[in-house]
Amino acid sequence: MFWKDEWKKLAAIVAVFLGCYYLPVGSERFDNAILEAFHLVKWYAQEHVLLCLIPAFFIAGAIGVFVSQASVMKYLGPKANKALAYGVASVSGTILAVCSCTVLPLFAGIYRMGAGLGPAIAFLYSGPAINVLAIVMTARILGMELGIARAVGAIAFSLVIGLTMHLIYRKEEAAKSAAQLAMPEDKAARPLWQNALYFAAMVGILVFANWGKPDQPEGLWAAIYAVKWPITGVLAIAFGVMLNLWFGIKMWKVLATAIPVALLAYLFPEQPLVSFSAGVIGLSTFTSTDKGEAGEWFATSWGFAKQILPLLLFGVLIAGALLGRVGHEGLIPSQWVAQAVGGNSLMANFFASFAGAFMYFATLTEVPIVQGLIGSGMGKGPALALLLAGPALSLPNMLVIRSIIGTQKTVVFVSLVIVMATICGMIFGTFFG
């Protein structure tokens, strides 16, 4: 009886013991991989948490509080017009142009508010994959053929994968449709145009605060980059005014946040994170202490942060240990990857898709990585496969998706991305390799 009940626990203890006993501490590759894991998670915390994730958490919380469930289901629900639902989902993702981790709170927000699985998945894929600046960089650095193929492939992926997920889980979607029929129409607390401007200000802050430095010092992208922080500041001012006029936040609270932010921006013009952090602290303080809508908004945002952030940081830590940072080695030697993606075989395309799906790419970093792999012998087909699978997925991303939609749906989604990227890579490599 003892062995029947306890053998699994004993086996786990023995496995942990053997792992500790034979831990390869002192091996150069192992020690370096541990350092790489902490280097990557440090970089992620410095570059992505404040500027990307925290605004995304507040936007996701706002979706949960200020957008009615009936409205979400009307435009993105299972019974919504398919062209409208998938069009809204893919266009919204394109405008955001975020990485595979920043899109997660927003995906969680619309999915839990009743969006159909198909449109929600289309949004989840399109956010990091259909990045206009990344596609322009791909065409400029890797060639026009790859740039166009990436743009066409990513747009098609967001629609095909979303529709496929809808068809596979159509019984669950039918149940959602039935729930939508029984749902009463909500009376909006404020006009649609006010909510639209409010969300536009928050999305604008997210987009411009994270506007990446382009590879060329001239042109439209470079001009926007030069004024990204003034634009972010103007949007923040507009956001504060809206909070006061339409959401009942007292003006003294808005000013108590705005004045220190402005002062820090003046004192530390070369360190915009200082003033941005002050703004986040101020917003968190006066929303968390509010007993009305604003307090509910903070509580919902905090709920997303508690669920998503630990999984992301753990995933980034593991990804750093396995693959390292750009130009640095993890446990898996980079030459193995370079050797496995040469030519245009089925295995080369599959490996590029599979490896790309588990790697973590910050926004725009996939282009120089692929450029280096092409220089090491990577074929054009596997290059496209990696560009289609890599930016949209990552190990940290998968861990969070699983917590939102479950293990089975996550496996199906990841498999669809990998298989479709492999097929597209094979076709592209055949004609343009």
N, C-alpha and C positions, 0 to 999 in steps of 0.2 A: 504493500500500500504506500509505503514511504516513497519508493522509487517511482511509482505511478504519478504521484503528486509533485515530487520535488526534483526529478531528473533534469528538467529543462533549466531550473535555476542553477543546479550544480554544473550543468554543461556551460552555461553562460559565465559562471564564476571561473571555471577552468579555462575557458577561451580568453577571458580578460587577463587571467594570470599568465598564460603562455604568451600573450601579446606583450605584456609588461616585461616578462622574463627575457624575451628575445628582441626587445625594442632596439633598433639599430642606432642608438645614440653614439655619436662619435664618427659615424659614417658621414663623409662630406656632403653627399647628396641629401641625406635625410636631414642633417642639421641645417643645410641651406634651405630645404623645403619648409622647415618650420619657420625660419626667418622670413621667407617669402610670404608665408601665410599671414604673419603679423604685419609685414610691410603693406600687403594688399588691403587688409582690413583697416589699417591706419589711413591709407590713402583714400579708401572708400568713405570712411567716417569724415575725413577732412573735406573731400570734394563733393560728396553726394548727399549726406544726411541733412545738413542744414539747408542747402540751396535747392535740392531736388525733393527729398522725401517729406520733409516737414510741410512745405507748401502743398504737396500732393495729399498728405494726411488731412490738412484743413479743407481742401477741395472735396475729398471723399466724404468727410464729415458733413460738409455743407450739402452735398447731394442727399445724404441720409436725413437731414433735418429740414432743409428749405425747399426740396423738390418732392412733390407728392408722388406716392407710389403709382397712383392712377396715371399720372403724366408720363412717368417712365415707361409703364406698360403700354400706354397709347402709342408712343413713338418707337420703342425698342422691344416691346413685349412679344410673346409668341403670336398674337393675333394682329400685330401691326403690319401694315403694308410692307412687303419684303424689300422692295426697291428703296423705300424710305428708310426702313430700319437699318439695312446694311449700308446704305449710302451715308446716313448720319454716323454710324459706328466707324466706318473707314475714314471719313472726312475728319471726324473729331480726333481720331488717332493721329492723322497726318498733321493737323494743326499743332498738336502738342509736341510731337517730335522728341519724345523722351526715351530713356534707356529702358531695358527690359525689367528693371526693378522699380523705377519711378511710376510706371504705368499700373503697377499692381494695386495700390490703394484705390485708384480711380476705377479699375476693373471691379474690385470688390464692392465699391460703392454702388455702381449701376446694376451689378448682378443681384445684390441683396435687395435692391429696391424693386426688383421684378423684371429686369431686362431679360429677354429670351437668351438662351444659351448661345445660339448662333450669332446674333449681333454682338453679344458681350465678348465672344471669342474673336470675332472680327476686329473689335476695338482693341482687345488684348494684343493681337498680332500686329495690327497696323501702327499702333503707337510708336514702338521702337523700329519697326521695319521700314515704314514709308516715311523716312526722314529726308526732306527735300535737300538739305545741305549735304547729308551723307551721300545721296545719290549724285549730286553735282560733283562732289569730291571724287567719287568712284569713277565717273566719266572722265574727269580731268586727269587723274593720276593713273588709273588702270585701263583707260581706253573707253571710247564712246560705246563700243559694243557691249562691254560689261555694264556700263552705266545704264543704258537703255534696257538691257535684259534684267537688271536688278529692279528697276522701276516697274516694268511690266509684270515681272514675276511676283513682286511683293504685293502689288494691288490685286492681282489674280489670287494669290494665296489667301489674303484676308477674306475674300468673298467665298472661295471654294472651301476653305477649311471651316469657316463659319457655317455655311450651308450643310456641309457634311456632318458636323457635330449636331446640327439641328435634326438632320434625318436619322442619325444613329439613336438619338435620345428623343425621338418625336413623341413617345408616349408620355414622358415627363413634361414635355412642352405642351401637350394637349391638356394635361392637368393644370398647368399654369394658365392656359387659355380659359379653362372653366372657372378658375379663381378670379380671373379678370372680369368675367361676365357678372360675377356676384359682388364685385367691388363697387361701392358707391362713389360718385364723383366728389372729389374734394373741392372745398371752396378755398381758393388761393388766398393766402394771407396778404399778398401784394401782387401788383400787375406783373405779367410775364416779362415786360421790358425791363423792369427793375431787377428781377432775378437774373435776366440775361446779362445786363451790364455788370452786376455784382460778380457773376462767374467769369465774365470776360476779363475783369480786372485781376482776379486771382490767377487765371490761366496766363494772362499777360506777364504777371510778376514771375510765375514759374518759368515761362519761355525765355524772357529777356535776361533774368538773373543767371540762366544757364546757357546763354548764347555763347557757343564755342568760338575760339579764335580761328579764323580761316587760314588756309595755307598761303593765300595771296594777300599782300598788304593793301591792295586796291580793289575796288568794286563794291557792289551793294552790301555783300555780307560783311566786308571789312568796315564799311561805313556804319553799319548798324552796331557792330561790335564796339566801335569807338565810343558810342553813346549809349551802350546797354544799361549802364547804371543810372544816368539821368532819366532814361525812359522808365526804368523800374521804379525810380523815386516818384515820378509823376503818377504812375499807376497806383503806387502805395498811397499817395495823397488822395486820389480819387476814391480808392477803396475805403479810407478812413471817413471821408465825407459820406459815402453811401451807408456805412455802418451807423453813423449818427442820424442821418435823415430817414432811413428806411428800416433800420433794424433796432432802433431804440437804444443804441449805445450812447451814453452821456458824453457830451463834447469834452468834458474835463478828462475823461478816461482816454479819449482819442488823442488829445493834446499831450497828456502825460506820457504817452508812448511816442508821439511824433517828435516832440522837442528833443529828447535825448538822442533819438535816431539822427535827426538833422545835425545836432551838435557833434556827434561821433563821426558822421560823414565829413564834416568840415575839419575836424581835428586829425582824422586818419583817412585821408582821401585815397591812399594807396592800399588800404586794407578794408575793402567794402564788406567783408564778412563780419567785421566788428559791429557796424551799424545794422547790418541785416540781422545779426543775432539779437541785438537789442530790440529790434522790431518784433522778432519772434517771441522773445520773453515778455514784452509788453502785451502783445495780442493774447498770449497764453494766460497771462495774469488776469486781465480784465474779462476774458470770456469764462475762465474757470470759476471766477467768483460771482458770476451773474446767475440769477435764479430763473431767468426766462429762456428764450430761444438761444441766446448766445451761450449760456451754460450747457444747454443740451448739445449745441454744436461742438463745443470743446470736448464734452464727454464722448460723443460719437467719434471724433477725430482721435482721441486718446485710445479708444477701443481698437481702432485700426492699427495704431502705432504699437500697442501691446501685442497684437497678433502677428504683425508683419515684420517689425524691425528685428526682433531676436532671430527669426528664421533667416532673414537676409544676411545679417552679420555672421551667423554660423555658416551659411552657404558660401559666403565670400571667403571665409577662413579656410574652408575645405578646398575651394577652387584654387586659392593661392598656393596651398600645399601641394596640390596635384600638378598644376600647370604653371605656377609662378606668375610674375608680371611680364609685361612686354620687354623682351631683351634679357630676361632672367630665367633661370632654370628652376623647375619644381621637381617633384618625384618622377614625373614623366619626361624623359629627355626630348627636347624640341626637335632633334634630328629624326626621331621616330615619326613625329607628325609630318615633317617635310618629306621623308621617304615614302610615307603611306599615301600621299596625295599627288604623286607624280602621274602623268598621263591622264587618260580619260576612261579608265576601266570602271565597271560597276562598283568594285570594292573601293577605288580611290574616291569616287563621288559619295558613296555611302559613308566612308570614314570621315570625309570633310564635313558632311552634314551632321554626323553623330558627334564628332569632336566639337564642332562649332556650337551645337546645341547645349553642351555642358560647360563650355568656356564662358567666362564673364567678359563681355565687351562693354567698356564705357562708350558713350556716344562718340562716334567718329573714329574710335581707335581701331575698328575693324579694317579700315582702308590701309593704313600703314602695315598692319599685321599681314594682310593678304599680299600686299606689295612685296614684303620680305619673303613670304612663302613662294610667290611666283619666281622671285630671284633664286630660290633654292630648288626650283624645278617643278613647282605646282602647276598642274594643267588648268586651262581656262574653265573647263567644266566644274572641277572641284572648287575652283575659286568662286564661281557663282553659287554653288551649293552652300559653301560656307557663309557667303554674304546673305543668303536667304534664310538660313537656319540660325546663324550665330547671334545677330543683334536682337532677334525676337525672343530667344530663350537663353537660359543659363541655369546652372545648378541652384543658385539662390532663388531664382525666379520659380523654378519647378517646386521647390519646397513650399513656397507661399501659395502657389496655385493649388497644390494638393490640399492645403488647409481650407481653401475657399470652395472648391468644387468636388473634392474627393479624389481618391487615388485612381479609380478607374477612368474617370473623365480626363484626368491629367495625363495618364499613360496614353490614352487615345489621341489627345491633342498633340503631345510631343511626338508620337509616332507619325501622325499625319504630316507634321512639319518636316520631319526627317525624311520620310518617304517621298514627299513632293519635291523637296529640295534635291534629293538624289536624282529623281527623274528629270527635273529641269536642268540639272548640271549635265547629265548624260546627253540630253538633246542639244544643249548649247555647245558642249564640247565636240559633238559630232559635226556640227555645221561651222563652228568658228574656232575649233581647237587647232 
